[in-house]
Amino acid sequence: MALYEASLRVRHECPYREISERHPDLTIREWPLSDCQVLEISADETPTDRLMEDIDRLGTVLHESADDAGYHVVTQSCLCSLEESIVDRFEEYNCLYQSPTIYRQGWEHYTVIAFDEGDVRALLDDLRADRDIELLSKTAIAEKQIPHSMLTPVDRLFDDLTDRQLAALQLALEHGYYEQPRKTSLRDIADRTTVSKSTYEEHLRKAENKLLTNAGRYLRLVTASASTDPLHAEQPGPSEQSAD
């Protein structure tokens, strides 16, 4: 079955697009989450006072650096409402959106995967009704070429994890618990918190279990087309497959 990858650029009212128009040398990459957006903003030169003011209005700065390679900042923002967003329009026409959205020189750049060429045409006709739009490319691709990451929304990997479980997982990562050899122990990490070692370990193990369970559905997609089994593993029997 043939699929289609379409790249397009759009111009309509949006704070991020307007900032990219005011600062032509700027590149903004947007990753939408459930209730906000994470923005990666980069410029080749030292930012002007006006650019700094624009960035301050976007939201919370998570990371900022400036060196010979230019200026780089990551922010968490809620300026563009996700309600009635262009991503919803993509879904109406069975087109799969691939993040990030890229804002440059007053344009928003999107890439989508469509299962039918007619869906791409219908989407473009719909978008042209209320905004400037240009189709940059449309390419037929083989199904096996679709990146697995497109099927793996990052926020879905953390479904059902509580705030404490997420915090326990983050601490373990930051302090080298998963490195080989390990740089810390559960006792050392727990001592940095207000909970006991057993309580911290419970939060961490539940976080690991939920994360791997959520990732499992995507892992099966990645390995489904593998022609070899590098571990030569025995297939589980019916009782093992249903075991907890």
N, C-alpha and C positions, 0 to 999 in steps of 0.2 A: 504493500500500500504506500502510495506517495504522500508525503507530508510537505508542508511549506513553511519556511522561515521568512518572516517579513520584518524589515526594519523601516521605521517611519519616524518622521519628526513632526511635532505639533506645536502650534503657537496659540495659547489662550491665556486667560488671566490666572496667574498663580504666583505667589510671592517668590518661589525659588527661580522660576523662569525670569521674573522681573529683575532679580539680583544678577542673574547671569547676563542679562541685557545691559545692565548698568556697568558691569565689569567684564568686558569681552574676553579677557585673558583667563577668566575663572572657569573651573570645571567643578560641577556639583554632581555627585552620585547619590541617589536616594534609594534606600531599602525600606519598604513599608512594613510596619509591624501592625499588630491588631489595633492599637490605639494611638500610635505616633509614628514618626519616621526617624530613621537614623541617616544623617547626611555626612558624606565625606567630601570636604571642600579643599581644593588644591589650587595654588597659583604659583607661577614661575618666579614671581618677584615679591619683594617685601610688601605686605598689604598696606593700603592707604588707610587714613583715619576713617574715611567714608565706608570702606569695606568692613573695617572692624565694627563700626556702628551697625551695619546691616547684619553681620554675623551675630552680634550680641542680641539682636531682636529675634533671631531665629529660635532660640531656646537654650538648653543647658549644654555647655561645652564639656565634652567627655575627654578630649585629647587635643593638644595643640603643640605644634613644633615649627620652628623656622631655622633653616640652615642654607648652605650654598645651593641645595637642590630646590629651594623655594619654600613656600608656606603651606602648611597642611593642618587641617582641623577637622575633628569629628564632633558632631553635635546631635542631640536628641531634640526633635522639634515636633510641634503639633499645629503648625500654621495652616497646612492644607488639609481640609476635611476629607476623610476617606469616603464619606457619603456621596453617592452619585459620582464617584471618581471614574476616570477613564478606564481603570482596571475593570470596573464593573461592566463597562461597555464591551471590553474584550471578551468577557465571559459570556455575555449575551449572544455572541457570534461564535462560540465554541473555540476561541483562541486563547492559548495558554501564554500568560505574560511571563517574561523572563526578566527578573530584576538584575542590576539596578536600572532605574530611570536615570538618564544622563542629561543634565541641563548645561547648555553651552551657547553663548552668543544669542540668547533670547529664544532658544528652541528647546523643546523637550524631546529626547530621543528614546524610542521604545523598540523592543524586539519581542515578537510573539511567534508562537508555533501554531499553525492551523492544520486541521485534518482534512480540509477541503479548500480548493482554490476559490470556490464561490463564497466561502465564509470570509476570506480576506477581502474580496470585492465588496461584499455587503457591509463589512465593518468600515471600510474606507468611505463608502457612500454615506453611511450614518454619521461618521465623524465630520465630514465636510459640511454637514448641515449647520454646524454651530462653531466651527473653528478652522483656522488655517492648518493645512496638513499637506505633507509631501511624502510620497512613498520613495524610500531610498533604495530598497532592494527587495526582491522576492525570489527565493531560491527553493527549488524542489530538493528535498533531502530524503535519504533512506531512513526508515524507522529506527534502525539500529544506531544511527548517528545521533539520536537525541540524547543530550547529556542527562545522566541520572540525577544530577543535582537539580535539574528543572522540576523533578517530581518530588523534591524534598524541601518543603517550606521549613525554614529554620525554627520558627516558633512552634511548629507541630512536634518537633523533637522533644520539647519540654512540656507537653501536655500533662496535666495532673500532678506536676511537681509543685510542692508547697514552697513558700518563701524560705522556710528553714532548710528544706532539702536543697534548694538552689544555692543557698548561702554555704551549706556544708560542702557541696560539690565545688564551688568556686574557691573556697579556702584550700581544699585539697589540691586543686590545680595550681594555685598561686604559690604554694609552699613545696611543690615538687613531689607530692605523694605518688604521682603516677609515673615519675621518671624512673629510668633504670640506670644505676641503682637508685632506690628511693632516697630522697634528701630529707625526709622527715617521717615521723610516726603519727599514728592516730592520737596517742597520748600528748605529743607535742602540740598538735593542732588544737586538740580540745582544751589544752591549757591556755590557749589564746582567747578562748570564749568563756562564757559564764555557765556553760553546761558541763555535765560530767562526760567522761570518755565514752561510757556506754550509750548515753543519749546522743552524743555527736555521731558515734558509729552507726546508730540506728538511722539517723537522718541521712547519712552518707550512703548506706547500703540500700535504703529505699530509693534514693535518688538514682543510684546506679542501675537498679532493677528497672525503674520506670523509663529511664533514658534508653537502655538497651532494648526494652520491649518496644518502645516507640520507633527506634531505629531499625528494628528487625524487619518491618514490612518493606523498608527501602533497601535493606541489605539483600533481601530475597530478589528484588528487582535487578540489583547489580550482578548477583551470582547466577541468576536464572539461565543466562545464555552461555555460561562457562562450559567449555567442552571437556575439561579435565578436572580431576579432584586432586589437588596437590598433596592433601593429607591422607588420601586413600581411606576415607572414613566409612565405617559401616553405617548403613541406613537404619534409623531407629525403627523399632517395631511399634505396633499400635499402642501398646501400653506405655512405651516411653514417650510417644508423641503427645499423649494426653496427660502425662504426669506434670505436676506443678514444679 
